[in-house]
Amino acid sequence: MGEPSLFSAFFGSVERVATESDPPAGVYLTVETIDQLWRMALPVGAIRDHPLANPFGPGSPSLEPLPLPPALVVAPERDVLHGHVWRYAARLREMGKPVELAEFAGEGHGFSVGPWSEARDELMRILKRFVNQGAALG
């Protein structure tokens, strides 16, 4: 499978998106946890606009000239990172890159690895179709 599928994408930026500034109630992945994870994952002294956190940040190389394969981006509505994930898909689309955004109302970060649910079943249908379409093109 050559096509990227971003299930629980983890992006950030110095600028807070709406879902970070006003997070959904009762989410287990909080802004404080995300900030701690970035401090552990990024190089010492780096900020959330580092290219590893923000592929469209001021210091990130442009993705525009790259011939990117189609991407499936999953954006759970109740994910504190939803705004970043949605913005990632929108920016790829603006560049003319093939991207499919699958949004899941009422779901949180990592729902795809939790117990069975209708949303998880729907995600598997979307993933199967996405992979099969890519295999048919390749």
RAHU-V881122 format. One record per pair of residues at least 12 apart in sequence whose C-alpha atoms are under 10 Angstrom apart, sorted by the first residue. I is the first residue (numbers start at 0). J is the second residue. Records with the same first field share a line. If there is no record, write none. Layout:
I=J  J
//
This chain:
0=130  131  133  134  137
1=68  69  70  130  133  134  137
2=67  68  69  70  71  129  130  133  134
3=67  68  69  70  71  72  98  130
4=69  70  71  72  73  98  99  126  129  130
5=70  71  72  73  74  84  100
6=71  72  73  74  75  84  101  108  109  110  111  112  122  126
7=72  73  74  75  78  80  81  84  107  108  109  110  111  112
8=72  73  74  80  81  83  84  87  108  109
9=33  37  51  52  53  79  80  81  83  84  108
10=33  37  47  48  50  51  52  53  54  55  80  81  82  83  84  86  87
11=33  34  37  46  47  48  49  50  51  52  53  54  55  56  80  82  83  84
12=46  47  48  49  50  52  53  54  55  56  83
13=46  47  48  49  52  53  56
14=47  48
15=30  47  80  82  83
16=79  80  81  82  83  86
17=79  80  81  82  83
18=30  76  77  78  79  80  81  82  83
19=31  33  78  79  80  81  82  83
20=79
21=79
22=77  78  79  80  81
23=76  77  78  79  105  107
24=77  79
25=77  107
26=77  78  79  106  107  108
27=77  78  79  107  108
28=77  78  79  80  107  108  109
29=78  79  80
30=79  80
33=79  80
34=46  47
37=49  51  52
40=52
53=83  87
54=87
55=86  87  90  91
62=90  91  94  96
63=90  91  93  94  95  96
64=94
65=96
66=96  97
67=91  95  96  97  98
68=96  97  98  133
69=91  96  97  98  99  129  133
70=88  91  96  97  98  99  100  129  133
71=88  97  98  99  100  101  125  126  129  130
72=84  85  87  88  98  99  100  101  102
73=85  88  99  100  101  102  103  108  111  122  125  126
74=88  100  101  102  103  104  106  107  108
75=101  102  103  104  105  106  107  108  109  110  111  118
76=102  103  104  105  106  107  108
77=103  104  105  106  107  108  110
78=103  104  105  106  107  108  109  110
79=107  108
80=107  108
81=102  107  108
84=100  102
85=100  101  102
87=100
88=100  101
99=125  129
101=121  122  125  126
102=118  122
103=118  119  121  122
104=118
105=118
106=118  119
110=122
111=123
//
